[in-house]
Structure formats: structure tokens, C-alpha cells
């Protein structure tokens, strides 16, 4: 486990900086440095440092942040509070791009919701890895790279085509020799497709 005194010594200059932007940059830089030094997750390091997060609702058309709130954890309630705060300020939300956090879509069910392309790619990469070995995974990874350059209809059509091509493979079952239990073989790839 990370010794708390070592972490505090390295981050004390970041915590007491007057300029918030410099503070955030230095703290982020410190967390990344400790990530590589101590081989702990960034989340575990943030927990050790008792770091709060900044929740931001931004308008791309106005090019400004409409709502900024320091939060300990990003929860569904934080999104609800943000929506209420924007409504009180007189803003009308026409559409929203979310990171895919479960439960948040229900808060914005009355407006168009899109999942962030970056987060979609991250989730798919988590399931497939950066270098998939199986041909189906390689094709799905290539398809994922086109996500930002295609429109929705073309992308959905390409995903359906990929699924039709690999549907038998995705339904294959394997038997564990040790336990004798059956399971779906390419479970990660099947999960990546459902994103």
C-alpha cells in the first residue's frame, strides 16, 4: 500500500496552489506519476489523496461551462442536480451527450441522448483489447475506428452486417475441462458488440 506521508509530501505543492487550474494540472500530473511509481489504480491514488472531482455541464455552442460542481463521486443524483440547476438558470436542454453511466439516461429521457464516441471506443477497447487476436475482434476494432467518421445509419448497418457475419461464432459454446461447465466462447466480443 502507498505510504500516505510519501504521497502528501509529493502533493503538498499542488494542494496549496492559489490558482485552481494550476492546482488541478499539478495534481493530475502527480496522480499520473504515482500511478506509474506505485502500480496502483488512479482511483485508489485519488482515494488516498482524498481528491474530489469536478462535474461540468458545458454548452458547445456557447463555448462555456454552464454548471460546475465539486463532487466526491459522479452519481446519477449529481446529474439530476445539474439539470435542475440549469432549469433554474433559465436554460433549455435540447440534447445531451453522456459518458454511458448507468441510470443517467432516465433523467434525460424527454430529450435526445447520445453516448460520447470517446467513451464508446473506450468501452469496446476494454472488451477487445488494443490488439485483438481473433478475426472477428479485428474487424470489430476496425469498425469502431470509423465511429466518428460515419453517420448513424451507415454505422448501424455496418454493425448489423458484422454481427450477421459472425453470429454463429458469437453463439459458440466451450466446455471448461476442469469444471465441465459450458459457457459462451467470445463473451468479451459479444459484450463489445452490445455497446
N, C-alpha and C positions, 0 to 999 in steps of 0.2 A: 504494500500500500504506500501511497505517496506520503512523505512526511509533511505535515501541514506547515511547519516552520520554514521548510525549504520553499514551499510554494508561496507563502506570504512574503518572504524576502525577495523573491523574484517579481512579485506583482505589486509591491507596495507603491512603486513609482507610477504604475498605471491607475491604481485606485484613487490616488490623491491628486491627480492632474485636474486642473481647473477646467480646461477645455474638454467638453464631453466627447467631441469627435476624436480627439487625440487619445482620450481615455479608452474609448471603445476600440480604436485601432490597436493600441498597445496591448490591451487586454486580450484581444483576439490573437494578436501575434504571440503573446505569452502562452495562451492556451494551446496554440498550434505547436509551439516549441516544446511544451511539456508533453503533448500528445506523442511526439517522437522520442522524447527523452525517457518517459516513464512507461510507455507502452500501455497506457490506459485510454479509454474512450474519451472523446471530447466532453461527452455528457457527464462522465464520472469526474473529470477535472473541474468542470463548471460547478458540479455539486460540492466538491471540496472547497472551491473558492467562494461558494455562495453567490454565484453570478446570477443576476436577473436578466431577463431578455426584454427586448423592445418589440412590441407589437405595433405594426404600422399599417394603416389603410391609406393607400395612395391613389390619386387620380392621375392617370397617364395624360389626359387631355389638358388638365390644369398644370401638370408637372409640379405638383406639390403634395406633401403629406397632409391628409385631411384629419387624421386621428393618430395620435402617438400615445402609447401607454406602456409603462414599465410593468412587466408581468413576471411572476415566478415560473409559471408553466403556461404553455399555449393550450387552452382548453376551449371547448365549444362555448362556454359561457363568456369567454373573452370576446369571441366573435359577436355574440349576441349584444354585449355591452357596446361594442364598436358600432354596430348597426343602429342601436338606439341613440347613441351619441350623435351620429351623423344625421339622423332624422331630426333630433332636437336643434341641430345647427341649420336645418332647412335644406339639406342635400337630398336628392333623389337618386337612389342607386339604380342604374339602368341595366347593369350586368356586372358579373364578378368573376375573377379568375382565382381559383383556390389551389392549395397545395395537396389536396386529397385527404385531409384529416377526416376520419370517420365522424359522422354526425353533423358536420358543418353545413352540408348541402341542404338539410332540412330547414335551417334558419333562413336560407335564401331561396326557398322553394318557389316563391312567387316571381322570381326574376331569372333570366338566363344565367346559367352557371357553366363555366368551363374549367377543366383541370389544367393547371400550368404544364406546359410542354416539358419544361426542365424537370419537374417532379415526376412526370410520366416516364421520361427517359431514365431517371434515377431508379425508379421502382423496377422497371424492366431490367436494367443492368444488374440490380441486386439479385434478381431471379436467374438471369442468364450468365452472369459474369461478363467481364470485358472481352474475353476470348472464348466464346462458346466452341465446343468441340464437335457437337452433332450438327449435321447439315441443316436440320430444321431450326436449330438455335441460331446458326449463322445467318440464315435467311431472315429470321425474325429480327435479329440485330440490325441487318441492313435496312429492313423495313422501318425500324424505329428511327434510324438516322434521317429518313425522309419526312418525319412527322412535322417539322417546322416549315417545309417547303411545299407541302401539298394541301389541298383543301380537304374538308371533312369527308365529302362523298368519295373522292378518289382514295383517301387513306382507308376508310371503312371497307371499300370494295377490295383493296389490296389485302387487308387483314382477313376478310372472308375467303378470298382466294387462297391465301396462305393456309388458313385453317382447313379448307376443303382438301388441299393437297396433303396435309399432314394429319388429318383426323384419325386415320387408322393407327398411325404411330402414337398419337397422343392418348389413344384408348388402350394401348398395350399394357398388360399386367405382368409383373415379375414376381417370382416367389423367392423370398429370403430363404436361403438354405439352412440358416441357423434356427430360425423360428418356424419356418413353414408357412408363414403368413403371406398373403398376396397383397400387392399394392400397385398403384398406377406407376408406370416407369418414369415418364418425363414430367413429374409433378411441378417442378420449378417452371418449365416451359409452358405448361398448361396455365399456371398462375400468371405468368408474364403476359400471356395472350388475353387473359380476362381483365387486365388493367385497362 
